[in-house]
Amino acid sequence: MSKTYLPMDVYTAARQRMERVFDDFPNVYLSFSAGKDSGVMLNLALEVAHEKDCLPLNVLILDLEAQYQHTADYIQRVADNPDVNLHWVCLPLHLRNAVSQIQPHWMCWDPDAKDL
C-alpha cells in the first residue's frame, strides 16, 4: 500500500484536526503528561481555543508521583496559566517499575506508603 501525502504541512493538518475537535464537541479535555508530545498538543489546543473563544482549556494531569524536578516545574507553570482549567489527579495506580528487576511494579500514591 502506497502512502498518500496531503498537500499541506504537519502543522496545518494538526490545526485543522484540532479546530474540528473544538467545532464538534462542546467540552474539550486535553490529557497532559508534561512530555514533549503532550506539550506540543497543549500549545496547539491553547492556540485554537483562544481563536475560537473556548478558554479556559480543560487540561487533565494524571500525576504519577515520581517526577523529575523540571517536569514538576513545567506542570506547575501549566497549572499557573490562567488559560488552563486544570484537573490535577493523584490516584493510587499500579505501574511498571523500569528501574528495578527486584520490584517490577510499584503503586504511585500508595495509601499504605504515605510516610515514604
VMD Tcl script that draws the C-alpha trace (Angstrom):
set ca {
  {0.00 0.00 0.00}
  {1.48 3.34 -1.02}
  {1.45 6.49 1.08}
  {-0.92 9.31 0.23}
  {0.52 12.72 1.04}
  {-1.66 15.68 1.95}
  {-0.99 18.96 0.14}
  {-0.12 20.67 3.46}
  {2.48 20.64 6.20}
  {2.09 18.79 9.52}
  {1.30 21.95 11.49}
  {-1.55 22.94 9.14}
  {-3.02 19.42 9.23}
  {-2.79 19.31 13.04}
  {-4.51 22.69 13.33}
  {-7.34 21.54 11.06}
  {-7.86 18.47 13.22}
  {-7.75 20.49 16.44}
  {-10.22 23.04 15.01}
  {-12.58 20.20 14.17}
  {-12.41 18.93 17.75}
  {-13.42 22.35 19.08}
  {-16.13 22.68 16.42}
  {-17.65 19.23 17.00}
  {-17.54 18.93 20.80}
  {-18.95 21.31 23.42}
  {-16.45 20.16 26.08}
  {-12.81 19.53 25.25}
  {-10.36 18.00 27.72}
  {-6.70 17.60 26.90}
  {-4.74 14.87 28.66}
  {-1.32 16.26 29.57}
  {1.68 14.23 30.74}
  {4.19 17.10 30.63}
  {6.16 15.23 27.99}
  {7.24 16.78 24.71}
  {4.33 15.41 22.66}
  {1.60 16.47 25.08}
  {3.34 19.84 25.46}
  {3.03 20.41 21.72}
  {-0.64 19.35 21.83}
  {-1.28 21.66 24.79}
  {0.15 24.65 22.95}
  {-1.75 23.80 19.77}
  {-5.01 23.37 21.71}
  {-4.49 26.65 23.56}
  {-3.85 28.43 20.27}
  {-7.06 27.09 18.70}
  {-9.12 27.51 21.90}
  {-8.05 31.16 22.06}
  {-9.09 31.77 18.44}
  {-12.45 30.04 18.99}
  {-13.08 31.80 22.33}
  {-13.10 28.46 24.18}
  {-10.85 29.39 27.06}
  {-10.07 28.27 29.64}
  {-8.99 24.92 28.21}
  {-9.74 21.89 30.37}
  {-6.48 20.03 31.00}
  {-6.16 16.70 32.81}
  {-2.91 15.75 34.51}
  {-2.66 12.25 35.94}
  {0.13 12.74 38.48}
  {2.34 9.62 38.77}
  {4.00 10.97 41.94}
  {7.64 10.35 40.92}
  {8.63 13.15 38.52}
  {11.86 14.85 37.57}
  {12.03 18.33 39.10}
  {11.98 20.02 35.67}
  {8.84 18.06 34.79}
  {7.17 19.08 38.05}
  {8.15 22.71 37.38}
  {6.64 22.50 33.89}
  {3.40 21.09 35.30}
  {3.30 23.94 37.81}
  {3.74 26.53 35.03}
  {0.80 24.96 33.19}
  {-1.22 24.98 36.43}
  {-0.48 28.69 36.86}
  {-1.62 29.56 33.32}
  {-4.96 31.44 33.54}
  {-5.97 29.97 30.16}
  {-5.93 26.47 31.68}
  {-8.66 24.92 33.82}
  {-6.50 22.26 35.44}
  {-7.75 18.92 36.74}
  {-4.73 17.53 38.62}
  {-5.49 13.96 39.68}
  {-3.46 11.87 42.15}
  {-4.72 8.30 42.39}
  {-3.19 5.01 43.54}
  {-2.20 3.21 40.34}
  {-0.13 0.09 39.75}
  {2.72 0.97 37.38}
  {5.66 -0.79 35.78}
  {8.93 -0.07 37.53}
  {11.66 0.24 34.90}
  {14.41 0.93 37.44}
  {14.26 -2.33 39.40}
  {14.34 -6.00 38.47}
  {13.54 -6.94 42.07}
  {10.34 -4.88 42.22}
  {8.92 -4.82 38.65}
  {5.78 -2.91 39.73}
  {5.04 -0.13 42.17}
  {1.99 1.87 43.21}
  {2.01 5.62 42.94}
  {0.13 7.47 45.70}
  {0.05 4.23 47.69}
  {-2.13 4.95 50.74}
  {-0.07 2.45 52.75}
  {3.19 4.28 51.97}
  {2.31 7.85 52.93}
  {5.30 8.04 55.28}
  {7.66 7.47 52.33}
}
mol new
graphics top color blue
foreach p $ca { graphics top sphere $p radius 0.5 }
foreach p [lrange $ca 0 end-1] q [lrange $ca 1 end] { graphics top cylinder $p $q radius 0.2 }
display resetview
